[in-house]
Amino acid sequence: MESWFQGAEMGLGELPPGLLVCCYSISDGGLGNMGAHMARNLVMAGYKVSVHDINESAMKKFSDDGIPTKQSPLELSKSSDVIITMLPSSAHVLDVYNGRNGLLGDGGRVGPWLYIDSSTVDPQTSRKISMDILRCNLKEKKGYVKKLMILDAPVSGGVPAAEAGTLTFMVGGLEEAYLAAKPILLAMGKKLIYCGGAGNGSAAKICNNMAMAISMLGVSEAFALGQNLGIKASTLSNIFNCSSARCWSSDTYNPVPGIMAGVPSSRNYDGGFTSKLMAKDLDLAMASASGVGFKCPMGSEALEIYRKLCDGGCEFKDFSCAFRHYYTGRDEE
């Protein structure tokens, strides 16, 4: 993705034309999911984009539109000023950066000066990648930048926000790197929140998703209890949404089919944020908590519930399906 942006906020002045920003994405749908929309929004913002994915059909959609594709992370790195990665797990991140033909696989000398990893991973992985990158050297000095920069910048908002360019970025790393990256991030998102040093963006994301899971389970449990006590879910929704129980899981993403249009519960829990991804993020949160000796009893219970949902065939259903498939809640008639 090639274009120019202003670096004045960090005293860099105006960066030159020809900034090449490249995306690497790998997932069940690869560049067909989050990464695809993020890359296309960068194109629309004026950046010239090159992409790589192990999914050939995903790359073909880009090549058919005249967007260059590369055959490996290393090839992508050799033609880039900025790298953006969106990967499904910590293992994928470590492999893409440090593995064979990885982004850092050219003997510790790299071309890109800025790396942005938007994957949802544990903060320890983000901090390791940050240290690995900062041990490298730029192949050639660039007048507008003195040193390599790395940000962990996971997102919130899902596929709809990725498509609309309204993602929220939770950003960890040096503040000067955050300021330099703002124009690129704002081409893909609407709100940027600087969280502090390396790994803090990843820490913020897994804390957010743990709270989201616990909230959804609490709301679903209350709705199902209400039904068993003879109270309609629509009545409880009206009460929750104007009282102390009000929350996103009730007023924006209601899990009861028949209450709210345009959410996964209105379409048999298809689309949205899958139970498989929620289980993965909760597992990251629990592993991170264990690493610092912190107990998360509610987070641990949420993880067990989402594991059971996945084992029961709901891994690709939206995580709000817990209302029906764990609590046996009923549709609103």
N, C-alpha and C positions, 0 to 999 in steps of 0.2 A: 504494500500500500504506500504509494509514494505521494508526497505533497510537502507542505511546509507548515510549521506552526510557530507561535511566538514563545520564546523562552525568557521573556522580559521579567516574569515574576521571580525568577531565580537569578536575574542579572546576566543572562546569557545573550541578551539582545535578540535579534531576529535570526532564527535558524534558516539555513539556505534551502532553496527549492531542491526537490529530488529526494526527500526523506523516504526511505523504503521501509515499510512496516509489513512484517509477515506473520501469518497466523498458522499455528499447528493445532489441530484438534483430532481427538480420537474418542469414540464412544460407540454405543450401539447404533446410533444414527450418524456419528461423526459430524462432518460439516453440515449435515442436514438438520441438526438440532441447534443448540445454543451458539456454537462457533460459527455456523453459517450466517446467522442473522447479524452477529457482531461484525464479521468480516464484511458483509454487504453494507452495513451502516458506515463502515470506514471508507468503503468505495464511494458511497454517496456523499461523504464529507470531503472527498477530493484526494484521498490517499490512494496510491497505487498499491495493490495488494497481491501478494503471492501466498499460496496456501499449500499445506501438505496434510494428508490424512492417509491412514493405511486402508481406508475404504475407497477403492477406486471409483465406485459409482458416485460417491460424494464429491470426489475431485472432478469428475467429468462434468457435473453440473456447473462448476466454476469455469473449467476450460471451455465449455460450450458458450459461455458468456464472455470469453476473451480474457479471463483472469488467469494469470500464469500459475501453474502447479509445479511443485518440486517433488523429487522422488525420495527424499530423506530429510530428517531434521538438520543434518550437517549441510546438505545442499541448500536448504532454506537459509541457514545461518550465514553462508558465504555470500549471499546476495542481499543482506538485510542491514538496516540501521537499527530497527526496533523489532523485537520478537514478542509475540503474544501467544501464550499457550492456554488451552482449555482442555483439561484431561480428567478422566473419571476417577483416578485413585492416586495415592501416594506412590505406589509401585510404578505406575505409568510415568509420573512426573520424574522420578529418579532415573528411569530408563531413557526417557526422551532427552534429558539434559546430559546424563553421564554414560549412557550405554553406547554400544557400537553404532557408529554413524550418528551419534547424538549431537545436540547443539553445541556442546563443549568439547567435541571430539577432534579438535584440530591442534593438539599439543599445547593447550593452555593459551593459545592466541586466538582472539575472536574479532569478528567484524562489527557486530551490533554493539551499541553502547548502552542500550536500555532493554531490559527484559521485564516482562509483565506476565506473571502466572496467575490466571484467573480460576484455576482449579480449586475445588473444595478438598483440602487435604489437612492433615494435622500440622500444627505450628512447628513441630520439630522438623518435619520435612521441608517446610518453607525456609527455616533458618539454615538447614544444611545446604540447600540449593543456593541461598544467598551467599554463604561462605565460599562455596565452590566457585561461584561466578566472580566474586571479589578477589579470588586468588589468580584469576586470569588477567591477561594483558590485551589491550587493544592492538590490533594488527597495525593500524595507522592512527596517528593522532588527528583528532578532529578539532577545528578551531573553536567550535561552539560547545565542546564538552571536554572535561579534563580527566574523567574517570568513569569506569563502568558503574551502572546503576541497576538495581534489581528491586522489584516490588512484588509482594503477594497481594493480589487484588481480587478476591472472590466476589461473587455477585449475588444479588437477591432480586427476585422478580420473575424468574422463570422464563419459559419460551415466549410468552406474550410480550414481556418487557424487553427481551432481547430483540424481538422483531420490531417493536415500536421505538427502540433506542432510548428506553426509559429505565434501564437497569440502575440499581444502587450498587456502588462499588465500595467495599470495605478494604481500605488500603493500609498495608504495613510496609515499612522500609524507611530509608532516610527521607526527611521532609523535602530536601532539595530534589530528590528523585520524584517524589509525589507532585511537586509543583511543575517539574518539567513534563510529566506525563499527563497533566490535567487536560490539555486540549485533545489528546488522543482518547482518553477515557470518556470525555464529554461527547465525543462522536458516537459513543456506544451507550451512554447512560445519562441519567438526569441528575442523580445525586451522588456526590463523592464524600465519603467520610474518612478522614485521616485518623488511623487508630494507633499510631506510634511506630515503634521499631519493627525490624524484620520478624515475621511470624504473627504479628498482632492482628493483621487482617484475617488470616486463617483462624486465629483464636476467636475473633469476633463472630465469624461465620458459623463455626460449630456451636458456639454458645447460643446464637440466634436460632439455629435449627433445633437445638435441644429444647429451648423454650417453646418453639412452635409445635413440636411433637407433643410435649406435655400438655400444652394448652388445648390442642385438638382432642387428645384423649380425655381430658377433663370435661370438655364441653360435650363430647360424644357420650360419655358415661352419664352425665347429668340429663341429657335428652332421653337416653334409653331408660333411665330410672323414672323420669317423669312419665313416659309412656306407660310403664308398668304400674304407675300410681294413678293412671287415668287422666293425665294432663297432656293435651296435644302439644306437639313440638312447636307449632306456630305460636301458641300462647306463650310457651317458655321463651321462644326467640324474642317476642315482643318485650317480655320482662327483662331478659338478659341485656337486650340492646339499649335499655334506658335505665339500667341499674348497675350495681357494683360488679356484676358478672360479665359486663360488656368486654368483648375482645375480638380480634380479627377472625378467629375461628368461628365466631357466632355471627358477627355483623357483615363480614365480607366473604367468607369462604364456608358457609354453613354446610355441615356434613349430612343433613337430613334431606333425602330426596323429596322434592315437592315444595320445599320452602323458598328456594332462591334459584332464579334462572341464571344461566351462563357460568355456573361453577361445575366441577366434576361430578358432584352428587346429582346433578340434573341430567347427566348423560351416562349413568351406570358406572360412575367413577373412572371413566376413560379420560385420557389426557391429564394434564396437571403434573404434580410432583409425585413420582411413584413411591410405593411402600419400600421397594428395593433401595432406592436412593436415600430414603429417610433412615432405613436400617443402617446403611453404610455411614451416614453422617453421625448417627448416634453412636455407632461403634468407634468412630474417630474421637468423639467427645469423651467416651468412657475410657479409651486408651490414654488420651491426654490427661484426664483426671487422675488415672492411676499413676501416670508418670510423675505427678507432683504430689501424690499422697492425699488426694481429695476425694471424699466419698460423695457420690451422686445417686442417692437411693431412687429418686423419681426418674432420673435419666436412665438408670439401669433397668427399672421396670418398663419404661417406654421401649427400650431396646428389645427386651424379651417379647413384648407384645408385637412389635413390628417384625421380629424374626418369625413368630408364630403365623402372622398374616402371610408372610412370604412363603413359608413352608406349606401353608394351606392353599396356595395357588393365587394369591393376591399380589404377587411381587410387582406386577405391571399396572395394578390399579392405583389410583391416587391415594395418598396416605389418609385422606378423610374417610376412606372405606372402612376404617376401624369401627365406625358407628354401626354399619350393617353386619360386617363379617367378623367382628370380635364381640361387640356388645349385643348382637342380634336385634338392633334397632329396626323399626318399621318405617316404611315410606309414609309421608303425610298424605292423607286422603282428602 
